[in-house]
Amino acid sequence: MAPREQASVPTRVVRRLLALPEPVLRKIAGPPVVKDGRALNLQVQTIVAVGQKLRLTGDQFDVAARRKQLADASAIGMPVRTGIHVVDRRIPGPAGEIPVRIYRKFGSAPRPRTVMYLHGGGWVTGDLDSHDGSCRLLADETGCVVVAVDYRLAPEHPFPAAVDDSLAAYRWIHEHADDLGVEPGKVGVMGDSAGGNLAAVVALVTRDAEVPAPVAQCLVYPATETHFTAPSHDLFGEGFMLTRAGMEWFRSQYLPDVADWDSPLAAPALAEDLSGLAPAAVFTAGFDPLRDDGRAYADALLKAGVPVQYRCYDDMVHGFFGMGILPGGMDMATEVCTAMGALMADG
């Protein structure tokens, strides 16, 4: 039976817009955009063009505005995969309770493995709702129980609050395997963007900790360093959803102390030793300022002897994992989830 999805009215409207004939979309989007030997996806270019005309995209250096921007976009971006049991809980954390959302596919194995999911949003925006569609898809495609973590956000809670909450949630999952009805000791970590950063940090910190290390890590366009020196930061620093100016603003909120920029807990690419980490799947986008950082981290893992699967979606922008509205968007997101499922099955 084919997966069943529910789409809101705005989601259906945008899908119809993006399904218009190519000549019509080209009139809206403008001439093709080609950079670094890559051509930007026409539908993505259309979204960018419409957003700019309606002033729905672009940098807003205001916390409340950025949070609303992501909330509005995520409400449209992903259809909802049905057939998933979802429950909210609150678990103990280092500074109070941490909200989590637990996803389990109906008919899954009695003791499935677990994926802890850490959402993106620059450590400033995002929550359990912003990535709900992605987590439902992940649970459906992998058969794993997915535990999404609503870690504390900056600037109210700067570094290392998000790291501390992520580690606390990871330990809680291991300690409550029976409560969750999952296979003990078989936990993977996954996240996108800032969440990819946190997932990489959790894998790094727990490698030598008393709690079992992750059996797999999936990093989707992860932020892995803090100085923004790679060529892609300049090549795609403006006009492709995530901008260099926006990244610098997110960094100032999360890492107000420049002394923290070179901590491996903020920039896992700076860790002296990456050997012995969990097998990884790393995904990047061709028109993303973070593209080169993700590729460099995948290469560093591979050099350290870590099994790595790497793929760049050349015509995509940052955030494509939550763009199920695109023609083929759900296929791309499914491919990412399937890769994590394969790693979890082997772990």
Protein Blocks (a to p, Z undefined) as FASTA:
>chain_A
ZZdddddfklmmmmmmmmpcfklmmmmnopcddeehiacdfklmmmmmmmmmnopgccdd
bfklmmmmmmmmmmmmpccdehiacdddddddfebccdddddddehiafbdcddddddee
ehmgccfklmmmmmmmmmmmnopacddddddddfklgcfklmmmmmmmmmmmmmmmmmno
paehiacdddehjlmmmmmmmmmmmmmmmbdcdfbdcdehiafbfnopafklmmmmgoph
pafklmmmmmmmmmmplklmmgmklmmmlpfblghiacddddddfkbfklmmmmmmmmmm
mmnopacdddddfkbcehklmmmmbghklmmmmmmmmmmmmmmmmZZ
